[in-house]
Amino acid sequence: MIQDIKELAASLANKMIEIRRHLHRNPELSMEEEKTSAFIVSKLQEYNISFTQGIAVHGIIALIEGLNPDSRTVALRADMDALPINEASGNEYCSTVPDVMHACGHDAHMTCLLGAAYILQQMKDKFEGTVKLIFQPSEEKFPGGASMMIKEGVLKNPAPDIMLGQHVLPTLEAGKVGFKSGKYMASTDEIYLTVKGRGGHAATRDLNVDPVLIAANILVSLQQIISRNAPPAIPAVLSFGRFIAEGRTNIIPDEVKLAGTLRTFDEKWRADAHIRIKRMAIGIAESMGGTCDVFIDSGYPFLVNDDKVTEDARQAAIDYLGKENVEDLEMRMTAEDFAYFSQLVPSCFYRLGTANEKRGITHNLHTSKFDIDESSLETGAGLMAYLTIRALSTN
């Protein structure tokens, strides 16, 4: 079985590189994945795989039925959207769309899932059960395509017994994969603050209510919520990446806008932190003569990997790649909307190594020079197919 899959994956290697480069050249932002969806549909038609499109606008569901298709179902998911980043890699397959780039590896995710789909379609007379392929839009933008597809019934007809998701990891060498049981990725919320005061000439401080100073005090003070209030056993991050004060050297503006993110691994503490953020920001602003409007956009829940599903997948990966190529991962404060699936279906979200230090392929996710070692596509497609067949045979 392993050798058959490896041979099929190897035979697809050049084709997968072509697919990945096509997707990389033609990225589309969240909820704009029309051409991406059409391209995936063309491949499913080429592979003679039945599908339904238009789920959550541009999402696709496809089915591969093996022997006794009602016995068990495994769902595989890949995300489709790109990021608003202008690519600076200089590759000949660089994005042709200004300020849009597959900087998170979703082009590789789609390619690997298409590769796995081809392999599984060729081998469907050698396994029992059904494989459900989920090509999901809008992973990068709230409310997340996963939640939208769930609302439109992606987890029904048939309902998956388990789910698998694969994501590139640029700190792990190509040819390797990584697993983490239990809580793996954080919940994520977006924090928006608008601090209002009374602007004026910078020299007339007694006539102003300075929102810049108020916002600075709020920004610093909010860090106490993590350092003094967060339970020490629960990882948590509160960071602000945006502070907009449209004044000048001698002009105090009327308002200042801040935007940041809260991430953690506990729903009770998450809700408590929301209350504390609002109370502290509003209280500080009022104590200094201003006001603060607080909006918290609640995003993805934390991602949890089912212990048994993950251990089974880890052992299968060892069989397929060798123990030396399977690593244990740590918790990550990054977030993923696959978490919506993992909260409802026993799941394993694992990492595919894509780095190649000798070739300088080490740039991080969400950066303008991010790239992958394309040999990882063969590893990713073959392993996903093997994990699926092993999962279908596991009670």
Secondary structure, 3 states (H helix, E strand, C coil): CHHHHHHHHHHHHHHHHHHHHHHHHCCCCCCCCHHHHHHHHHHHHHCCCEEEEEECCCEEEEEEECECCCCCEEEEEEECCCECCCCCCCCCCCCCCCCCECCCCHHHHHHHHHHHHHHHHHCHHHCECEEEEEEECCCCCCCCHHHHHHHCCCCCCCCCCEEEEEEEEEEEECCCEEECCEEEECCCEEEEEEEECECEECCCHHHCECHHHHHHHHHHHHHHHHHHHCCCCCCEEEEEEEEECCCECCEECCEEEEEEEEEECCHHHHHHHHHHHHHHHHHHHHHCCCEEEEEEEECCCCEEECHHHHHHHHHHHHHHHCHHHEEECCCECCCCCHHHHHCCCCEEEEEEEEEEHHHCECCCCCCCCCCCCCHHHHHHHHHHHHHHHHHHCCC
